[in-house]
Amino acid sequence: MKGLKEYRDKVAVVTGASSGIGAELARELARRGMRVALVARRRDRLEQLAEGIQTSGGQAAVHVCDVSSRAAVEKACADVVAAWGGIDLLVNSAGYGRHVLLKDHDIEDIERITQVNYLGTVYWIKAALPQMRVRGSGWIVNVSSFAGVTPQPDEAAYAASKWAVTGLSESIAPELEPLGIHVLVVHPVLVRTEMFTPDVMARLPDSSEGTFIEAPEFVRDLLRALERGKTSVVIPGRYAVAPILCKLFPRLIGGAMSRVKLRGLPDLTS
Ligand SMILES: NC(=O)c1ccc[n+]([C@@H]2O[C@H](COP(=O)([O-])OP(=O)(O)OC[C@H]3O[C@@H](n4cnc5c(N)ncnc54)[C@H](OP(=O)(O)O)[C@@H]3O)[C@@H](O)[C@H]2O)c1
């Protein structure tokens, strides 16, 4: 098992870098001396972040890319390798969710969620792997979710896309480790980011307020897990027992989740 301990002059790709977890992680990796390729769709946000990093003495480059497009991912990956010679660390953080009952969730959005959250991760891994294999080293961090290890009755399509990311990550970790490539899958519980719009916040139970952590704390725990060579981490760590309980008592946990999460969700077709 190998952790990432030396950052200086290494190259990182961070998807979803235009806000939230990705932006905070990109800032911290640059602060530690990495050259960081910033990937997302909103150019203005990425340019603002790159400027901030450069002003602080770091190195960053903007790569506008919709991760749901395989061709766009392959081009962005080739551009990073051409500019900086390779990719040491790939962080797949791009993603979005939707709080809606499955019966009311339009199929186009379910396809889109799967394409962005799951296939976007696959496209980036497949694009970055060949040069990691040639170099015999690399780190891949996939941002799954607490919803990728527990049932989430009010966001089934999102949860399924994240379970797919979890399954992919845990399956490729033993495949890639002998090739010198380390895979870490991360399960955030609640991190205060733009993902939590006022609409979503209004639906959350009051008790969830104490569960939120800020992005810098999340990034600190993520990088500690990566440094220690972990392959999976729930952040904050006090919730790490939940996936184990889910496996042991699926109906009990599923029932409890339904009681907490379905109360505020409108039934659109009843
Ligand atoms: N915050 C939490 O509590 C929490 C909990 C569990 C899991 N997560 C996961 O953590 C990751 C980051 O979320 P966040 O909380 O930081 O939310 P956020 O602030 O909304 O950031 C989401 C990022 O994903 C990018 N993105 C979305 N669709 C994209 C696409 N098609 N192509 C490229 N980039 C795309 C967005 O950039 P553009 O719009 O500019 O493209 C943005 O940079 C997500 O995968 C999310 O599912 C977050």
The ligand as a Gaussian input file, in Angstrom:
#p B3LYP/6-31G(d) Opt

LIG

0 1
 N      -20.837000      18.391000      -0.267000
 C      -21.191000      17.207000       0.230000
 O      -21.689000      17.103000       1.378000
 C      -21.016000      15.963000      -0.560000
 C      -21.436000      14.768000       0.015000
 C      -21.251000      13.595000      -0.685000
 C      -20.642000      13.598000      -1.925000
 N      -20.254000      14.777000      -2.471000
 C      -19.614000      14.735000      -3.792000
 O      -18.509000      15.585000      -3.802000
 C      -18.268000      16.033000      -5.135000
 C      -18.073000      17.537000      -5.122000
 O      -19.290000      18.146000      -4.719000
 P      -19.333000      19.532000      -3.955000
 O      -19.985000      19.303000      -2.654000
 O      -18.019000      20.179000      -4.000000
 O      -20.429000      20.281000      -4.847000
 P      -20.318000      21.579000      -5.791000
 O      -19.755000      22.710000      -5.020000
 O      -21.662000      21.693000      -6.383000
 O      -19.254000      21.147000      -6.891000
 C      -19.568000      20.280000      -7.937000
 C      -18.503000      20.412000      -8.994000
 O      -18.751000      19.456000     -10.035000
 C      -18.614000      20.116000     -11.283000
 N      -19.412000      19.460000     -12.299000
 C      -20.721000      19.140000     -12.257000
 N      -21.098000      18.584000     -13.420000
 C      -19.997000      18.555000     -14.214000
 C      -19.746000      18.124000     -15.542000
 N      -20.713000      17.589000     -16.299000
 N      -18.497000      18.242000     -16.043000
 C      -17.517000      18.798000     -15.298000
 N      -17.682000      19.218000     -14.028000
 C      -18.923000      19.115000     -13.507000
 C      -19.069000      21.551000     -11.020000
 O      -18.472000      22.434000     -11.964000
 P      -19.189000      23.115000     -13.229000
 O      -20.616000      23.357000     -12.865000
 O      -18.394000      24.371000     -13.433000
 O      -19.003000      22.146000     -14.342000
 C      -18.471000      21.779000      -9.646000
 O      -17.139000      22.197000      -9.761000
 C      -19.472000      15.578000      -5.967000
 O      -19.121000      14.424000      -6.699000
 C      -20.515000      15.236000      -4.914000
 O      -21.422000      14.255000      -5.351000
 C      -20.423000      15.966000      -1.824000

